[in-house]
Every structure is written in C-alpha cells, then in structure tokens.
Amino acid sequence: MNRDQLEHAIRAACEVAEDTELIIFGSQAILGEHPDAPPDLRASVEVDVQPLNHPEAVDKIDGALGELSLFHATHGFYVHGVLIEAATLPDGWEDRTIQVRDNLTTQGNIGHCLESHDLAVSKLVAYRDKDRDFVRILLIEHMIEVETLLHRIGLSPIADDAKQRLVDWIKATAKEL
C-alpha cells in the first residue's frame, strides 16, 4: 500500500460511513507519519479504520470496501471497518494522531493515523511474529525511539507481567540491533 491508496481509502470510507473523519489504527497508519515508509512496512493490503463520529458504520465499510468486495478487486487493497477497541493503545493516543487530509485526494475528509510509537505499542501487545517484525523494522529504520516506546508501554492498560515481557523484548531487540 502507498500514501495515495491510503488517501483513497479515507475518501471512500468516509463516503460509505457518511462521516468526515476516521481513525486509522492498523499497520498502514504508518503512512500518516511516514508517507515514504519502507516497503516491508507497507506490505499489507488492508487499512483498519473506524469512523470517528459514526462508529456504528464499521459494518457498512466492511460490506462495501472490505476483503473480497468489488472495491478490493478493483483497487487491490481493502478497508476493514473495525472498532478501535480491537486495539490496545497507550493512554493519550488520541492527542498524538497524525492527520491525513487533502482537499483533493481525501476531499477534505480527515484520517487520524496512529502516531508511530502508539502503533508500535499496539503491535507489540498483539505479539504476533509479524507484529514484532513490524516493530523491529521501525527500530532499525530509526522511525521510533526506544525510550519513547518504553514510556508508552508504561501508559498502556495491560497487566504488569505483560508490560514486563514487552519491556524485556524491546530492550533485547534494541541491544541486538
């Protein structure tokens, strides 16, 4: 996926949801802060979104723009309507989102993309291989800072033992790199 496709997804999802703003919180949220992110970070063909003002419209988005839809077949990527509660995010994430907005490409609609460290926390909490690989690339490419990431882990609503596991992983990975 690339930034143009993200902007297309914003425009299309806002139209379907009859909203002017979306929260973008899957891996492709990286394109908000880093429009030219390395290809390994842009490998997904899925954009996870929730309409900001009409969260109940996630099913409409999934039906019209989701996997195996005509939109997916036509454009080669799809928009997954999903509630933000599906992600575990550090306190204050809402104030750190990166806005993607353009009068032409998003037709004035706004995509609020997770900031890179908040996105990394969400990925680490999921703790799948692909998510740890995603965070590892963010660290290798100097797109996130270890100390900020550790701080955000501390702001996350997860159990202390889970926090410690993530802190240990981050420190070991940073040392390895």
N, C-alpha and C positions, 0 to 999 in steps of 0.2 A: 504494500500500500504506500501511497505517497501523499503529500500535503494536498494536492489538487483533489484526490479521491476523498480525503477527509472532509474537505470543504463541501464537496458534492454530497457526502453523507449527511453533513449538518443541514444543508439546504433541503434535502429530500426528507429527512426525519422530522424536521420542524414542520414541513408542509403536511405530512401524514398525521402528526400529533396535534396539529393546529396550535403550535406553541412557537415562541420566538427564541427560546433558549434550551440548551441541552447540557447535561453533564456527561462528559466523555471520560470513562474510567478504566477501560481495558488497555491493553498494551499499546494500541495506536494513539492513546492520549499523549504519547511521547512526541508526536508530531506538532503538538501545540507549542511546546518549548523548544523543540529541536526539529524544525521542518526538514532538515537535511540529515536526519539520523541515519546511522549506518544501516545497510540493507538487512543485517541479521535482526535488527530491532523492528523492522518494518515488514517482516515476513508474513504476519497474519493478514488474512483477507477479511477479517471481522472487526467491526467497530462496535464496542459496547456503549450504549447510551441510555440515558433516562431523561425524558422531557422534564425540565425544571419546574414548570408551573402546572403541568398535567401528567404527573407520573402514572396515572391510570392508563395512559395511552401507550404504554410499553408493548402491549399485545397487538395494537394496531400497527406499530412499527415493525414488529416481528413478522406479522402476517404479510405486510406489503413489501418490506425491504429485506426480510430475513433470509436465512440459508435456504437454498433451493427455490427462491422466489424468482419471478421474471426479472426483477432488479438485479439479483445476483447473477443470473445467467447472462444478462445484457452487459453488466459492468465489471464482472469478475471479482467483486467484493460484495459484502453484505453488511447490513446494520442489524445488530442484535439488540432489541429492546429488552432491557433488564433493569430491575430496581437497584439503586445504589447500595441498598442494604446487603446485596450479594457480596460486596467488597468490605474488607476490614481496613479502615483508614485511621490515621492518627488524628487526634483532636486538632481542630483548627484548619483542616484541609480545605474547607470551603473558602477561606480567606486567601488561599495561596494558588487557586486555579489560574491557568493561563488562558486568556480569551482568544479565540479564533473568530474573527469577524471581518467581513469584507462586503462592501455594498454590492459588488457584482457577484463574486463567487459563492458567498453564503446568503446573498440577497438581504443583508443586514441582520440575519439571524446570528446568534452567538453560540459557539461551542465552548463550554467551560472545561478545559482539559486539566486533568490532574497534573500538579507540579511533579517533577521527576522523582524527588525523594519520597513523596507521598505514594506515587505509583510503585516505586521500588518496595516500600513497606507492604503494600497490598499484595505484590507478587511474592514477597518472602513469607507472608502469613499463609498464603496458599501452599507454599513449599513444594511445589511440583518441580521436577527436573527442569522443565522448560522455563519455569519462573525463576529459578536460581540462575540458570544460564542467562536469562534476560538481565538480571541484576549484575551478574558478573561482567557482562558487556558494558553496562552503564559505568561500572567501576573502571574497567580497562580503558574506556574512551574518555575518562575524566568528566563524565556528564553528571555525576553525583559525587559528593564528598562523604567520606567515611564518618566523620564526626557528626555531620548533619543527619545522616542516616541513623546512626546510633541514637541520637536525640529523638528522632521521630519514632523509633521503635518504643522508646520510653513513653511517648504520648499515645500509644496505641492501646485500645481496650481489649487486651488479651491477657491471659494468665501469666503470672511471673515466670513459671517454668518455660513457657513458650517464648517469652521475651528473652530469657537467658539463652535458649537454643539459637535464636536468631542473632543475638549479640555474638555468641561464640562463632557462628557461621561467618558473620561479617568480618570479625577480627581475623579468623583463619584464612578467609579468602583474600582479604587485603594484604596479609603477610605473604601469602603465596604469589600475589601479583607484584 
